[in-house]
Amino acid sequence: MLSAFANCFKIPELRQRIIFTLCVIVVVRIGAAIPVPGINTEILALFFKSVLEKNQNTVVGLFNLFSGGALENCAVFTLGIIPYISASIMLQLMTAVVPSLGKLAREEGGRQKITQYTRYATIAICLVQGYFTAKQFENPKGQLFSGIEKITNQYGPLVSHPGLAFEFTTVGSLLTGTLLLMWLGEQITDKGIGNGISMVITINIVSRLPAALGQGWNMLFSAGGGPEPTVPIIVFPMMLLFLFAVIAGTIAITQAQRKVTIQYA
């Protein structure tokens, strides 16, 4: 396997694709660390640190996982590539339901039109999600930021100057970040390795893997370092077994073949 990996860099075209993909990965990770103007990132850091220590608020942890830690920094890539995926699924379902879209998809050049509509739907979804995200940061209450009130009461508000200017800046930044991620994913598909959108999602999830492992360890064993686990010890091998079963099942489905006998004159 190592020899095959080394041989990849001996082929000029494949080497260029690998280098291009790595450069895009660097850009994706940089975008996940650039915060939106007007956010007190120190308060967010304290909040996520408390969530990690107490193993609470799995909702915000899930959002932070798929954004690659961008939510933790309130970065321009906070919405991630999810709006584009939502728009793609919505257009696929509408293609099967709406006759005009189904006819358009079967025509020559119709797929390009569907892709164009998907991008327009992505912009609409980003505008809605970006606005509600800005309002959530202005009033960090509810399930998403449960428990942040104690931190804001001690260190000040999360948004120093809330209002229309902050909302406009936040929506514009989040929209630009999602569109940039969408474009980078398409560039990986054309000039890099594999499917670009899937690569962006994988990069975000893998980047949070060390923190997820640490949180899992704290969940299984007491935070004080005591010998007594906080959950039954059987949970750990069951989680590993379930992980390997999911990976094996995914590989089996991906590589599955069905040989169909064809008879012809």
C-alpha positions as CSV (number, residue, x, y, z in Angstrom):
1,M,0.0,0.0,0.0
2,L,2.9,2.4,0.8
3,S,4.5,1.7,-2.6
4,A,1.2,2.4,-4.4
5,F,0.9,5.7,-2.4
6,A,4.5,6.6,-3.4
7,N,3.9,5.8,-7.0
8,C,1.0,8.3,-7.1
9,F,3.5,11.1,-7.0
10,K,5.5,9.7,-9.9
11,I,2.6,10.4,-12.3
12,P,2.6,14.1,-13.2
13,E,-1.1,14.5,-13.6
14,L,-2.0,12.6,-10.5
15,R,0.6,14.5,-8.5
16,Q,-0.9,17.8,-9.6
17,R,-4.3,16.7,-8.6
18,I,-3.1,15.6,-5.2
19,I,-1.3,18.9,-4.6
20,F,-4.3,20.9,-5.7
21,T,-6.6,18.9,-3.4
22,L,-4.2,19.5,-0.4
23,C,-4.1,23.3,-1.2
24,V,-7.9,23.4,-1.2
25,I,-8.0,21.6,2.1
26,V,-5.7,24.2,3.6
27,V,-8.0,27.0,2.3
28,V,-11.1,25.1,3.8
29,R,-9.4,24.9,7.2
30,I,-8.3,28.6,7.1
31,G,-11.9,29.6,6.4
32,A,-13.1,27.7,9.4
33,A,-10.8,29.8,11.7
34,I,-11.7,33.3,10.4
35,P,-14.4,34.8,12.6
36,V,-17.3,36.9,11.5
37,P,-16.9,40.6,12.5
38,G,-18.6,41.7,15.7
39,I,-18.4,38.3,17.6
40,N,-16.6,37.9,20.9
41,T,-14.7,34.7,20.1
42,E,-13.4,34.4,23.7
43,I,-16.9,33.9,25.1
44,L,-17.6,31.2,22.4
45,A,-14.3,29.5,23.3
46,L,-15.3,29.4,27.0
47,F,-18.7,28.1,26.2
48,F,-17.5,25.3,24.0
49,K,-14.8,24.4,26.6
50,S,-17.5,24.1,29.2
51,V,-19.6,22.0,26.8
52,L,-16.7,19.7,26.2
53,E,-15.9,19.3,29.9
54,K,-19.5,18.6,30.9
55,N,-20.3,16.4,27.9
56,Q,-23.6,18.4,27.4
57,N,-25.4,20.1,24.5
58,T,-25.0,17.5,21.9
59,V,-26.9,19.7,19.4
60,V,-24.3,22.4,19.3
61,G,-21.6,19.7,19.2
62,L,-23.2,18.1,16.2
63,F,-23.4,21.5,14.4
64,N,-19.8,22.2,15.3
65,L,-18.7,18.7,14.0
66,F,-20.2,19.1,10.5
67,S,-18.8,22.7,10.2
68,G,-15.3,21.5,11.1
69,G,-15.1,23.7,14.2
70,A,-16.3,26.8,12.4
71,L,-19.3,27.3,14.7
72,E,-16.9,27.3,17.6
73,N,-15.1,30.3,16.1
74,C,-18.2,31.8,14.5
75,A,-16.2,31.6,11.2
76,V,-17.3,32.5,7.7
77,F,-17.7,28.8,7.0
78,T,-20.1,28.2,9.9
79,L,-23.0,27.1,7.6
80,G,-20.6,24.8,5.8
81,I,-21.7,23.0,2.7
82,I,-25.0,21.8,4.3
83,P,-27.2,24.5,2.5
84,Y,-25.9,23.2,-0.9
85,I,-26.7,19.6,0.0
86,S,-30.1,20.6,1.2
87,A,-30.8,22.4,-2.0
88,S,-29.5,19.4,-4.1
89,I,-31.8,17.0,-2.2
90,M,-34.7,19.4,-2.6
91,L,-34.2,19.8,-6.4
92,Q,-33.9,16.0,-6.8
93,L,-37.2,15.4,-5.0
94,M,-38.8,18.2,-7.0
95,T,-37.5,16.6,-10.2
96,A,-39.4,13.4,-9.4
97,V,-42.6,15.3,-8.4
98,V,-42.8,18.3,-10.7
99,P,-43.4,17.2,-14.3
100,S,-41.7,20.3,-15.9
101,L,-38.5,19.7,-13.9
102,G,-38.5,16.0,-14.7
103,K,-38.9,16.8,-18.4
104,L,-36.1,19.4,-18.1
105,A,-33.8,16.9,-16.5
106,R,-34.2,14.5,-19.5
107,E,-33.5,17.1,-22.1
108,E,-30.1,17.9,-23.5
109,G,-28.5,20.5,-21.3
110,G,-31.2,20.1,-18.7
111,R,-28.8,19.0,-16.0
112,Q,-26.9,22.3,-16.3
113,K,-30.2,24.1,-15.7
114,I,-31.0,21.9,-12.6
115,T,-27.5,22.7,-11.3
116,Q,-28.1,26.4,-11.8
117,Y,-31.5,26.2,-10.0
118,T,-29.7,24.3,-7.2
119,R,-27.2,27.2,-6.8
120,Y,-30.1,29.7,-6.6
121,A,-31.8,27.6,-4.0
122,T,-28.5,27.4,-2.0
123,I,-28.4,31.2,-1.9
124,A,-32.0,31.4,-0.7
125,I,-31.3,28.8,2.0
126,C,-28.1,30.6,3.1
127,L,-30.0,33.9,3.4
128,V,-32.6,32.3,5.7
129,Q,-30.1,30.3,7.8
130,G,-27.7,33.2,8.0
131,Y,-30.3,35.6,9.3
132,F,-31.5,33.2,12.0
133,T,-27.9,32.4,12.9
134,A,-27.2,36.1,13.3
135,K,-30.3,36.5,15.5
136,Q,-29.2,33.4,17.5
137,F,-25.8,35.0,18.2
138,E,-27.5,38.3,19.2
139,N,-29.7,36.4,21.6
140,P,-27.8,33.3,22.6
141,K,-30.5,31.4,24.4
142,G,-32.4,28.2,23.9
143,Q,-31.2,24.7,23.0
144,L,-28.3,25.7,20.8
145,F,-26.4,27.9,23.4
146,S,-27.9,26.4,26.5
147,G,-25.8,27.6,29.5
148,I,-24.0,30.5,27.9
149,E,-25.9,33.0,30.0
150,K,-23.6,32.4,32.9
151,I,-20.6,33.2,30.7
152,T,-22.1,36.3,29.1
153,N,-23.2,37.7,32.5
154,Q,-19.6,37.4,33.7
155,Y,-17.6,38.5,30.6
156,G,-20.1,40.6,28.6
157,P,-22.4,40.0,25.6
158,L,-21.5,37.7,22.8
159,V,-22.2,40.4,20.2
160,S,-20.8,43.8,21.2
161,H,-23.0,45.9,18.8
162,P,-26.1,44.0,17.8
163,G,-28.4,45.4,15.2
164,L,-29.0,45.6,11.5
165,A,-25.4,46.3,10.6
166,F,-24.3,43.1,12.4
167,E,-27.0,41.1,10.9
168,F,-26.2,42.3,7.4
169,T,-22.5,41.6,7.9
170,T,-23.1,38.2,9.3
171,V,-25.5,37.1,6.6
172,G,-23.2,38.4,3.9
173,S,-20.2,36.6,5.4
174,L,-21.9,33.3,5.9
175,L,-23.4,33.4,2.4
176,T,-20.0,34.2,0.9
177,G,-18.4,31.3,2.9
178,T,-20.9,28.8,1.8
179,L,-20.7,29.8,-1.9
180,L,-16.9,29.7,-1.6
181,L,-17.1,26.2,-0.2
182,M,-19.4,25.1,-2.9
183,W,-17.0,26.5,-5.6
184,L,-14.0,24.8,-3.9
185,G,-15.9,21.5,-3.9
186,E,-16.5,21.9,-7.6
187,Q,-12.9,22.7,-8.2
188,I,-11.8,19.5,-6.3
189,T,-14.2,17.5,-8.5
190,D,-12.8,19.0,-11.7
191,K,-9.1,19.4,-10.9
192,G,-8.6,17.3,-7.7
193,I,-9.3,13.9,-6.4
194,G,-12.7,12.4,-5.8
195,N,-16.0,14.2,-5.2
196,G,-15.4,17.7,-4.0
197,I,-18.5,18.1,-1.8
198,S,-17.9,14.8,-0.1
199,M,-14.2,15.7,0.4
200,V,-15.2,19.0,2.1
201,I,-17.6,17.2,4.5
202,T,-14.9,14.6,5.3
203,I,-12.3,17.3,5.9
204,N,-14.6,19.0,8.4
205,I,-15.4,15.8,10.3
206,V,-11.8,14.5,10.4
207,S,-10.6,17.9,11.7
208,R,-12.8,17.4,14.8
209,L,-11.8,13.8,15.3
210,P,-9.2,14.5,18.1
211,A,-11.7,16.6,20.1
212,A,-14.4,14.0,19.5
213,L,-12.1,11.2,20.8
214,G,-11.2,13.3,23.9
215,Q,-14.9,14.0,24.5
216,G,-15.7,10.3,24.2
217,W,-13.0,9.4,26.7
218,N,-14.3,11.9,29.2
219,M,-17.8,10.5,28.7
220,L,-16.6,6.9,29.3
221,F,-14.4,7.7,32.3
222,S,-14.8,10.2,35.1
223,A,-13.3,13.6,34.5
224,G,-11.5,13.5,37.9
225,G,-9.3,10.7,36.8
226,G,-11.0,8.2,39.1
227,P,-11.1,4.5,38.3
228,E,-14.9,4.3,38.2
229,P,-16.3,4.8,34.7
230,T,-19.3,7.2,34.2
231,V,-21.0,4.7,31.9
232,P,-20.9,0.9,31.8
233,I,-17.5,-0.3,30.5
234,I,-19.3,-2.6,27.9
235,V,-20.3,0.6,26.0
236,F,-16.7,1.2,24.7
237,P,-16.3,-2.2,22.9
238,M,-19.8,-2.0,21.6
239,M,-19.1,1.5,20.1
240,L,-16.0,0.1,18.4
241,L,-17.9,-2.9,17.1
242,F,-20.6,-0.7,15.8
243,L,-18.1,1.6,14.2
244,F,-16.3,-1.3,12.3
245,A,-19.7,-2.7,11.3
246,V,-20.8,0.5,9.8
247,I,-17.5,0.9,7.9
248,A,-17.6,-2.7,6.7
249,G,-21.2,-2.4,5.6
250,T,-20.5,0.8,3.7
251,I,-17.6,-0.7,1.9
252,A,-19.6,-3.8,1.1
253,I,-22.5,-1.8,-0.4
254,T,-20.1,0.4,-2.4
255,Q,-18.2,-2.5,-3.9
256,A,-21.3,-4.7,-4.4
257,Q,-21.9,-6.2,-7.8
258,R,-24.9,-7.9,-9.3
259,K,-24.2,-10.0,-12.4
260,V,-27.1,-10.1,-14.7
261,T,-27.2,-12.6,-17.6
262,I,-27.9,-10.9,-20.9
263,Q,-29.1,-12.9,-23.9
264,Y,-29.0,-11.5,-27.4
265,A,-28.9,-12.7,-30.9
